[in-house]
Amino acid sequence: MDPVLLPVLLASAVVAAAAWVVCRAWRLSAERELRRREEEATVQREALLLEEKTLRRQLHEANEALRLRAESLQQVLRASIALKAHLPLEAVLANVARAAATSFGFGRVLLSLHDRADGVLVPRTHVGLSEEWPHLEGLRLPSERLAGTASGSSSTYPSPLASVLGDAARDGLLAVPLVASDHFVGLLELAGPPPDRTEASVDPVVLELFASQALNAIRLARAHETTRLGSLRDPLTGASNHGHFQETLSREIARHGRTGGKLVLLMSDLDDFKAVNDRYGHRAGDAVLKGLVSRLVASVRDMDTVARYGGEEFAIVLPETDAAAGQFVAERLREAVAASPLEAGLPEPLRLTLSIGLAVYPDDATGKGGLVECADRALYAAKRTGKNRVVRYAKVPVSAEALLTERT
């Protein structure tokens, strides 16, 4: 080989080798860069897929929450229609408890109302608490909660439901205070899902709306009840008026006719009341009538009805009462009046007496008019035979004296 060409060839070989090394290094670098970019692209695609999956899940959860809220709102709307009905208070309270259970999926619901006179939270109605109901008692409110404030949390109120639940059930208890114009009205308590569901869903917005609807329904029912009672009361004495007496007696006679029970009607009259008005004036007479009604009401059961029949004559309806028990009650009423004087706004109270006629359904009569007539005839006999006595009606009396009964 030509010695001159050898260096040239070696140089060329070195250059070629260097070029190959450089080329390979670049290629390797390019391949690494490509792999890096592919890896970054893969990571980005996975991140985008994860983000998309997360967004889809969030969208699904949001849609599900909206669906549940829409369903709850529909249930609350349907419930509000029933709650707005002009029903007795107890019926409205029962509707509120049932609607809460249905709308929010709770298996146990307790609705308690605040008794302002005694400062006690009193359980009034429930859903799913048949076993616990006999053990539920009213709880006295702390003095700082007696007024009730909208800012107070549920934890500041005693929980009647928590007092009868186990620890596990108590942990999931939800209490919703019902507060109107800073006055505590009651407490709605919800616990545990029903047997066919694993959990109960509560949307705070829907729950607040429901509580507002329930509160309005309770207030309307109370106002309606107050108005209704006002229309059924004698404005002077507070006793039931004549119309309410007629309605009550008709209803009780029909009920006792179905059950086969006995009912006693007492017709009473304040002896020599006209002399009170003539001597002391009608103001004193009115005071006497108010005092009389107070004693009559205090001497009978809550289920009994004391009504002003007219003037100084009062009727007392005693359901589920036979002749012997009616006689005992009548004597107790007579003695309650005769035992101590009645206040009349005078320097000295007035000593007065009461005459009472007694008739029994169905022994003496099977109709309202006949029963009133029998009791009235017995009252007339009591008046004619000395006053201040109880007379039991007899179907075929031979004389007024034959109607008399012994005093106890």
C-alpha positions, 0 to 999 in steps of 0.5 A, spaced: 500 500 500 502 506 498 505 509 504 502 516 502 495 513 502 495 510 509 494 516 513 489 518 509 485 512 509 486 512 517 484 519 518 478 517 514 476 511 518 477 515 524 472 520 521 467 515 519 468 512 526 467 518 530 461 520 525 458 513 527 459 514 534 456 521 534 450 518 529 449 513 534 449 517 540 444 522 537 440 516 535 440 513 542 438 520 545 433 521 540 430 514 542 430 516 549 427 523 548 422 519 544 420 514 549 420 520 554 415 523 550 411 517 549 411 516 557 409 523 558 404 522 553 402 516 556 402 519 563 398 525 561 393 520 557 392 516 564 391 523 568 386 525 563 382 518 563 383 519 571 380 526 571 375 524 566 373 518 570 373 523 576 369 528 573 364 523 570 363 520 577 362 527 580 357 528 575 353 522 576 354 523 584 351 530 582 346 528 578 344 522 583 344 528 589 339 532 584 335 526 583 334 525 590 333 532 592 328 532 586 324 526 589 325 529 596 322 535 594 316 532 590 315 528 597 315 534 601 310 538 596 305 532 596 306 532 604 305 539 604 298 539 601 296 534 606 299 538 612 295 544 610 289 541 611 284 544 616 285 538 621 285 537 628 292 538 631 293 531 633 292 529 626 296 534 623 302 532 628 301 524 625 301 527 618 308 530 620 311 524 623 309 520 617 311 525 612 318 525 615 319 518 615 316 517 607 320 523 605 327 522 608 327 514 609 327 514 616 324 508 620 323 511 627 320 518 627 318 522 634 315 529 634 315 532 641 311 539 642 314 544 647 309 545 653 310 552 655 306 552 661 310 547 664 317 548 660 317 541 658 318 537 651 312 532 651 312 527 646 306 527 641 306 522 636 311 517 632 312 512 627 316 506 628 316 506 636 311 502 638 315 498 643 318 505 646 312 509 646 310 507 653 317 509 656 317 516 652 316 521 657 316 529 657 323 532 658 324 539 662 327 544 658 333 548 660 332 554 663 336 558 658 332 554 652 325 556 655 324 562 650 327 558 644 332 561 639 333 560 632 340 560 633 340 554 638 343 548 635 339 541 636 344 539 641 342 544 646 335 541 646 333 535 650 332 529 646 326 524 648 328 519 643 335 519 645 332 517 652 330 510 649 335 508 644 341 504 644 348 507 643 348 505 636 342 507 634 343 514 638 349 515 634 345 516 627 339 520 631 338 527 627 334 532 631 331 538 628 328 544 632 322 547 630 323 554 632 318 560 630 320 567 631 325 565 636 320 561 640 321 554 641 315 550 638 317 543 638 323 537 636 322 533 630 327 527 631 329 522 626 333 515 627 335 509 623 333 507 616 327 503 615 328 495 614 328 495 606 333 500 606 340 500 608 341 508 609 337 514 610 338 520 606 338 527 608 338 533 604 339 539 609 336 544 604 330 539 603 330 538 611 329 545 612 324 546 607 320 540 610 321 543 617 318 550 615 312 546 612 311 542 618 312 548 623 306 552 619 302 546 619 302 546 627 301 553 627 295 553 623 292 547 626 293 550 633 290 557 631 284 553 627 283 549 634 283 555 638 278 558 633 274 552 633 274 551 641 272 559 642 266 557 637 264 551 642 265 555 648 260 559 652 263 566 652 262 568 660 263 561 663 268 557 659 263 551 659 261 548 652 255 552 649 249 549 648 250 547 640 257 543 642 253 540 648 247 537 643 253 535 638 257 532 643 251 528 646 249 526 639 256 523 638 256 519 644 249 516 644 251 514 637 258 511 639 255 508 646 249 505 641 255 501 637 259 499 643 253 497 648 256 502 653 252 506 658 252 514 658 249 518 664 246 525 663 246 530 669 242 536 668 243 541 674 241 548 676 243 553 681 238 553 686 235 560 688 240 564 683 234 569 681 235 572 688 242 573 687 241 577 681 235 581 684 239 582 690 246 583 688 246 585 680 248 581 674 255 582 675 255 578 682 251 573 678 256 572 672 261 571 678 257 566 681 256 562 674 264 562 673 265 559 680 260 554 679 263 552 672 270 552 675 268 547 681 264 542 676 270 542 671 274 540 677 270 535 679 269 531 673 274 527 668 277 530 662 273 526 657 266 528 661 263 535 658 260 540 662 256 545 658 251 551 659 244 549 657 241 556 659 241 561 664 244 558 670 242 550 668 248 546 666 248 539 663 254 534 664 255 528 659 259 522 663 261 517 657 262 510 659 258 511 666 253 507 669 247 509 674 251 508 680 257 511 678 253 517 675 250 517 682 256 518 685 259 523 681 252 527 681 253 527 689 260 529 688 258 535 684 252 537 689 257 537 695 263 541 691 258 547 691 254 546 697 261 545 701 264 552 701 261 559 698 262 561 691 266 568 690 261 573 687 265 579 688 262 581 694 265 583 701 262 576 703 262 569 698 255 567 697 252 560 700 249 556 694 246 549 693 245 545 686 240 541 684 241 535 679 237 530 675 240 524 672 238 520 666 242 514 663 242 511 656 239 506 654 236 505 661 231 511 661 231 513 653 235 511 647 235 518 643 238 524 645 231 528 646 228 523 650 234 523 654 234 530 655 227 530 657 228 524 662 234 528 666 230 535 665 224 531 669 228 528 674 231 535 675 224 538 676 223 533 681 229 535 685 227 542 685 220 540 687 222 536 693 227 541 697 232 542 692 240 541 694 239 534 692 240 529 686 234 525 683 235 519 678 229 519 673 224 513 673 220 511 667 214 510 671 214 515 677 208 514 682 210 521 685 216 526 685 218 523 692 219 516 688 224 519 684 228 521 690 235 518 691 238 517 698 244 522 699 251 519 700 
